[in-house]
């Protein structure tokens, strides 16, 4: 507290309670420009003190000098003398606030960064953030009891979900570990990379593993999301092929022993009872289901017998004819692990699109498969070993079949816990209901869209989902699970003595993981050392920064200060001083720009005074010692005089103009019997405002300027006829305005109205009738030309014709139709179509040369026009079926120059699209739904055209944007061609591709095909597309997947050729792809 002791004056009454002390202020200091007109009327009278005042830095300004609240106060003992009054500055502290001092150059209490430096924790956090040490590797340490996640490389969530499921199958994991990769280049083997992936999921020290090398080994495209069911099928088929190459007999049959079951298809003749069973292996059981279907009902429906009668009778070989029969399907044997493939995705033949079903299916945690085994199953299969427990649920999040995200919920047998696997994020699913509910409990694995409604349901619905708040049920046989997103269920046979022995990874795979762990440990150690070094630098810097901003405020009597910007000080506190401390090269300072307070001339800008602050010279010197330099380094003499003078004129006008209006209004009224003068009424109305709208930085326009002269004077120099736009003022009013606008010469009110304008307005009825009669006569003589019907164009064949200017014919038709409103054309002018050699500069046989500029008319019509209108010369042509003949030859050189040496021309973009040829193609039997071909398809047949004026600098992108706007064809669906060459470079200009005048560009429209992606947003427009097999161009796409869960077809489907570029299925008789024309090998 700053206090001054003063003897009490008994005669002074002082302030009443609550009364504020009133301080006198400078009469002209209310604003930074209060000195205008009162102290300076011209720019020559502006002093340096006035310049500082515009920036709020002069004694003329009344800004408070706020006490630095970060500066420590000195404690003083209270005075004992009762006659002493203590005058405190606490009143100023109460008036200082962030809002009131926002524009106060003398208050530095609210500069961003000071508060952070005051708190040691906040200052340390800010310092480390600017130091940018990078991510702390210890944050990636594996969490205790939580499995490792897999990095999503773009759109590989479908693979991550399946890999997590397979890893948690200990028998399968052991088989992968025991497999011997091929020697040689084994590091690129998918088997070896799968071993590393499984070893990392088991032993890595980090919480996320990057399966990049496995994806590369499989040649998967990271930006293209595939169908998860199809990936599972193809990858297992590939692994089966590799396992069969192993010498270990257990590995040879690992896939079949672990996942393959057997079922029997047969037909029993109703007459003779003959049975024709056929065995078939399966890797999964496909379940078709409707809404609210139970899994058990879906299994029963897939095994339901079918009666073959009527048109669908069976040809019995025993009976020798068509007989009623029964078709049946039975499960003969079950594998240890059963995959139930829920037909979540289907193909709509009406819309030709892949769709996702949101039907709900419910399934148990414990499933008894005994009721579903057929009579062909052996006794051992029908034992108690047919009890299966749920081990995994694969989910597809999203509404569209083409967009969405794959996740997995898997039971980990080593920890007896359920986990949610969402790529890198793995979370434990908490147990549900320690006490079994009274009624059947249901676990829902869906998203949250109906969660609120389900909570209100009286029946408890327990859920396994992707949220951290998910609850998991106890493994009770009565508990059920419901889902609208599940597409694959994995059940494992319950074992009486389950073995949870975790297999050991092979040495080479474990070595690769050990290297990753060692690299992680080194990164952690390096980061820790760097962090300690940075913290030591922070502690030194904080002491120096505190010393600067606690002492940088100025006082009223302090003359030695520096003007800076608020952003400059904030940059110093928040980043610059930290970067300077950590800089390797100490010779290069941190430069702080004054952009927020300087003008284009490089000096202090009074228009930016609200951002200015002033600091003491000592604080500024300390900032420089910390290697932080403010540029440019200005002095108090560097307020920009040019900017001040510019604003001075505006301020001076704002003060002088109202007084000038008052003086004008006193003398402007016309005096009877004295000459008065005309002035623009709109100008005078605007000028009388305190802030005229017409005012510009150079001043007000004169009443005689172009915008206002027409209100008084016509184009012939006489008095304008319109009296509503002008008014009279007195001679004294004119004299006053002429002092402001010396060049203005008003018209006297004694001047008569313009006779020329008056005669035009008062044209007689007889003259107008004569004009209409003349138009009717020309229309009657040239009726066919006026109508311009299609019959007229058809009559031009094999007759003498002529070329006439199109603009003349357009103006002539407009005048003939409305002669009183439109002007009659003067003459026919064909000279622009001749070159300097008096030859044709256009080719009549090249429509692009003269389209829109010339028109073909009959020679007889030309003769009539030539009699009425002067002009020419005649361009005579003879039209035949295919071409024009013309006696005047074309000048080739001049024509070419005319086509190339243009500044602006009009081109035509025309589109003729045809639907692709369709043949009988095989309907592919896709695993879990059809695949989408990744390319563009041709649209339906249509013809459209648009014109566009272009310059030499117009780009292909500009043309495509124009086409999108006019023809509603998206730019991505456009293919432009010029002279049979595709214009694929959107940045190319008309000059670079040598576009000739009036050229025609061909447009081919192709429709977009949406492919499956890792996004939940569906496309706005649906398009009919053709489907093709997935995983084209990958290792899995070249795998011959012979296993299927579908019944064997009676007839083999015809073979197809799959394009390696666009993945379209083509007929075997084609030599090239029907869509992209890529040749087949």
CORUR-V883539 format. One record per backbone hydrogen bond with DSSP energy under -1.0 kcal/mol. NH is the residue of the N-H (numbers start at 0). CO is the residue of the C=O. If there is no record, write none. Layout:
BEGIN
nh->NH co->CO
nh->NH co->CO
END
This chain:
BEGIN
nh->7 co->82
nh->11 co->8
nh->18 co->15
nh->28 co->25
nh->33 co->30
nh->35 co->32
nh->36 co->39
nh->37 co->35
nh->38 co->34
nh->39 co->34
nh->44 co->41
nh->45 co->42
nh->50 co->46
nh->51 co->47
nh->52 co->48
nh->53 co->49
nh->55 co->52
nh->56 co->51
nh->60 co->57
nh->70 co->67
nh->83 co->80
nh->84 co->5
nh->92 co->88
nh->93 co->89
nh->94 co->90
nh->95 co->91
nh->100 co->96
nh->103 co->100
nh->106 co->103
nh->113 co->110
nh->116 co->112
nh->117 co->113
nh->118 co->114
nh->122 co->118
nh->123 co->119
nh->124 co->120
nh->125 co->121
nh->126 co->122
nh->127 co->123
nh->128 co->124
nh->129 co->125
nh->130 co->126
nh->131 co->127
nh->138 co->135
nh->139 co->136
nh->140 co->137
nh->141 co->204
nh->145 co->142
nh->148 co->206
nh->149 co->422
nh->150 co->208
nh->154 co->221
nh->159 co->155
nh->160 co->156
nh->161 co->157
nh->162 co->158
nh->163 co->159
nh->164 co->160
nh->165 co->161
nh->166 co->162
nh->167 co->163
nh->168 co->165
nh->172 co->168
nh->173 co->169
nh->174 co->170
nh->175 co->171
nh->176 co->172
nh->177 co->173
nh->185 co->183
nh->187 co->184
nh->188 co->185
nh->192 co->188
nh->193 co->189
nh->194 co->190
nh->195 co->191
nh->196 co->192
nh->197 co->193
nh->198 co->194
nh->199 co->195
nh->200 co->196
nh->201 co->197
nh->202 co->198
nh->203 co->199
nh->206 co->139
nh->208 co->148
nh->214 co->210
nh->215 co->211
nh->216 co->212
nh->217 co->213
nh->219 co->214
nh->223 co->220
nh->224 co->1011
nh->230 co->226
nh->231 co->227
nh->232 co->228
nh->233 co->229
nh->234 co->230
nh->235 co->231
nh->236 co->232
nh->237 co->233
nh->238 co->234
nh->239 co->235
nh->240 co->236
nh->241 co->237
nh->242 co->238
nh->243 co->239
nh->244 co->241
nh->245 co->242
nh->251 co->247
nh->252 co->248
nh->253 co->250
nh->256 co->252
nh->257 co->253
nh->258 co->254
nh->259 co->255
nh->260 co->281
nh->261 co->332
nh->262 co->279
nh->263 co->329
nh->264 co->277
nh->265 co->327
nh->267 co->325
nh->268 co->273
nh->269 co->323
nh->272 co->268
nh->275 co->266
nh->277 co->264
nh->279 co->262
nh->281 co->260
nh->284 co->338
nh->286 co->340
nh->291 co->359
nh->292 co->289
nh->292 co->359
nh->294 co->361
nh->297 co->293
nh->298 co->294
nh->299 co->295
nh->300 co->296
nh->301 co->297
nh->305 co->326
nh->307 co->324
nh->311 co->308
nh->312 co->309
nh->313 co->322
nh->315 co->313
nh->315 co->320
nh->319 co->315
nh->320 co->315
nh->322 co->313
nh->324 co->307
nh->325 co->267
nh->326 co->305
nh->327 co->265
nh->329 co->263
nh->331 co->261
nh->332 co->261
nh->336 co->257
nh->337 co->490
nh->339 co->488
nh->340 co->284
nh->341 co->486
nh->342 co->286
nh->343 co->341
nh->345 co->354
nh->347 co->352
nh->351 co->347
nh->352 co->347
nh->354 co->345
nh->356 co->343
nh->360 co->482
nh->361 co->292
nh->362 co->480
nh->364 co->478
nh->366 co->387
nh->368 co->385
nh->371 co->368
nh->372 co->369
nh->373 co->330
nh->376 co->373
nh->381 co->377
nh->382 co->379
nh->387 co->366
nh->388 co->491
nh->389 co->364
nh->390 co->489
nh->391 co->489
nh->392 co->408
nh->393 co->487
nh->394 co->406
nh->395 co->484
nh->396 co->404
nh->403 co->1012
nh->404 co->396
nh->406 co->394
nh->407 co->420
nh->408 co->392
nh->409 co->418
nh->410 co->390
nh->411 co->416
nh->415 co->411
nh->416 co->411
nh->418 co->409
nh->419 co->426
nh->420 co->407
nh->421 co->424
nh->424 co->421
nh->426 co->419
nh->428 co->417
nh->431 co->471
nh->442 co->479
nh->443 co->461
nh->444 co->481
nh->450 co->447
nh->453 co->449
nh->454 co->450
nh->455 co->451
nh->461 co->441
nh->463 co->443
nh->469 co->466
nh->470 co->462
nh->471 co->429
nh->475 co->473
nh->478 co->475
nh->479 co->440
nh->480 co->362
nh->481 co->442
nh->482 co->360
nh->486 co->393
nh->487 co->393
nh->488 co->339
nh->489 co->391
nh->490 co->337
nh->491 co->388
nh->492 co->335
nh->493 co->386
nh->509 co->505
nh->510 co->506
nh->511 co->507
nh->512 co->508
nh->513 co->509
nh->514 co->510
nh->515 co->511
nh->516 co->512
nh->517 co->513
nh->518 co->514
nh->519 co->515
nh->520 co->516
nh->521 co->517
nh->522 co->518
nh->523 co->519
nh->524 co->520
nh->525 co->521
nh->526 co->522
nh->527 co->523
nh->528 co->524
nh->529 co->525
nh->530 co->526
nh->531 co->527
nh->532 co->528
nh->533 co->529
nh->534 co->530
nh->535 co->531
nh->536 co->532
nh->537 co->533
nh->538 co->534
nh->539 co->535
nh->540 co->536
nh->541 co->537
nh->542 co->538
nh->543 co->539
nh->544 co->540
nh->545 co->541
nh->546 co->542
nh->547 co->543
nh->548 co->544
nh->549 co->545
nh->550 co->547
nh->557 co->554
nh->560 co->558
nh->561 co->614
nh->563 co->612
nh->565 co->610
nh->568 co->564
nh->569 co->565
nh->570 co->566
nh->571 co->567
nh->572 co->568
nh->573 co->569
nh->574 co->570
nh->575 co->570
nh->576 co->571
nh->578 co->574
nh->579 co->575
nh->580 co->576
nh->581 co->577
nh->587 co->584
nh->589 co->626
nh->591 co->628
nh->593 co->630
nh->596 co->593
nh->597 co->593
nh->598 co->602
nh->601 co->598
nh->603 co->637
nh->604 co->596
nh->607 co->604
nh->608 co->605
nh->610 co->607
nh->611 co->608
nh->612 co->563
nh->613 co->104
nh->614 co->561
nh->615 co->551
nh->616 co->559
nh->619 co->615
nh->620 co->616
nh->621 co->617
nh->622 co->618
nh->623 co->619
nh->624 co->620
nh->625 co->621
nh->626 co->623
nh->627 co->622
nh->628 co->589
nh->630 co->591
nh->637 co->634
nh->639 co->603
nh->643 co->639
nh->644 co->640
nh->645 co->641
nh->646 co->642
nh->647 co->643
nh->648 co->644
nh->650 co->646
nh->651 co->647
nh->652 co->648
nh->653 co->649
nh->654 co->650
nh->655 co->651
nh->656 co->652
nh->659 co->655
nh->660 co->656
nh->661 co->657
nh->662 co->658
nh->663 co->659
nh->664 co->660
nh->665 co->661
nh->666 co->663
nh->667 co->663
nh->673 co->670
nh->676 co->728
nh->677 co->746
nh->678 co->726
nh->680 co->724
nh->683 co->679
nh->684 co->680
nh->685 co->681
nh->686 co->682
nh->687 co->683
nh->688 co->685
nh->694 co->691
nh->695 co->698
nh->698 co->695
nh->704 co->701
nh->707 co->704
nh->708 co->704
nh->710 co->707
nh->711 co->708
nh->712 co->708
nh->713 co->717
nh->716 co->713
nh->719 co->711
nh->726 co->678
nh->728 co->676
nh->729 co->667
nh->733 co->729
nh->734 co->730
nh->735 co->731
nh->736 co->732
nh->737 co->733
nh->740 co->736
nh->743 co->740
nh->748 co->675
nh->750 co->747
nh->753 co->718
nh->757 co->753
nh->758 co->754
nh->759 co->755
nh->760 co->756
nh->761 co->757
nh->767 co->763
nh->768 co->764
nh->769 co->765
nh->770 co->766
nh->771 co->767
nh->772 co->768
nh->773 co->769
nh->774 co->770
nh->775 co->771
nh->776 co->772
nh->777 co->773
nh->778 co->774
nh->779 co->775
nh->780 co->776
nh->781 co->777
nh->785 co->781
nh->786 co->782
nh->787 co->783
nh->792 co->788
nh->793 co->789
nh->794 co->790
nh->795 co->792
nh->797 co->878
nh->798 co->795
nh->800 co->876
nh->801 co->856
nh->802 co->874
nh->803 co->854
nh->805 co->852
nh->808 co->804
nh->809 co->805
nh->810 co->806
nh->811 co->807
nh->812 co->808
nh->813 co->809
nh->814 co->810
nh->815 co->811
nh->816 co->812
nh->817 co->813
nh->820 co->817
nh->821 co->817
nh->827 co->869
nh->829 co->871
nh->832 co->829
nh->833 co->830
nh->834 co->838
nh->837 co->834
nh->839 co->888
nh->840 co->832
nh->845 co->842
nh->848 co->845
nh->850 co->846
nh->852 co->849
nh->853 co->849
nh->854 co->803
nh->856 co->801
nh->858 co->799
nh->861 co->857
nh->862 co->858
nh->863 co->859
nh->864 co->860
nh->865 co->861
nh->866 co->862
nh->867 co->863
nh->868 co->864
nh->871 co->827
nh->876 co->800
nh->877 co->884
nh->878 co->798
nh->879 co->882
nh->884 co->877
nh->890 co->839
nh->894 co->890
nh->895 co->891
nh->896 co->892
nh->897 co->893
nh->898 co->894
nh->899 co->895
nh->900 co->896
nh->901 co->899
nh->904 co->949
nh->906 co->947
nh->907 co->998
nh->908 co->945
nh->909 co->1000
nh->910 co->943
nh->911 co->1002
nh->912 co->941
nh->925 co->923
nh->934 co->932
nh->936 co->1006
nh->938 co->1004
nh->941 co->912
nh->943 co->910
nh->945 co->908
nh->947 co->906
nh->949 co->904
nh->953 co->950
nh->955 co->987
nh->956 co->985
nh->958 co->954
nh->959 co->955
nh->960 co->956
nh->961 co->957
nh->962 co->958
nh->963 co->959
nh->964 co->960
nh->965 co->961
nh->966 co->962
nh->972 co->969
nh->973 co->970
nh->974 co->1003
nh->976 co->1001
nh->977 co->980
nh->980 co->977
nh->982 co->975
nh->983 co->981
nh->987 co->984
nh->989 co->953
nh->990 co->951
nh->992 co->988
nh->994 co->989
nh->996 co->898
nh->998 co->995
nh->1000 co->907
nh->1001 co->976
nh->1002 co->909
nh->1003 co->974
nh->1005 co->972
nh->1006 co->936
nh->1012 co->401
nh->1024 co->351
nh->1033 co->1030
nh->1034 co->217
nh->1038 co->1035
nh->1040 co->1038
nh->1041 co->1039
nh->1056 co->1065
nh->1058 co->1063
nh->1062 co->1058
nh->1065 co->1056
nh->1069 co->1066
nh->1072 co->1077
nh->1076 co->1072
nh->1079 co->1070
END
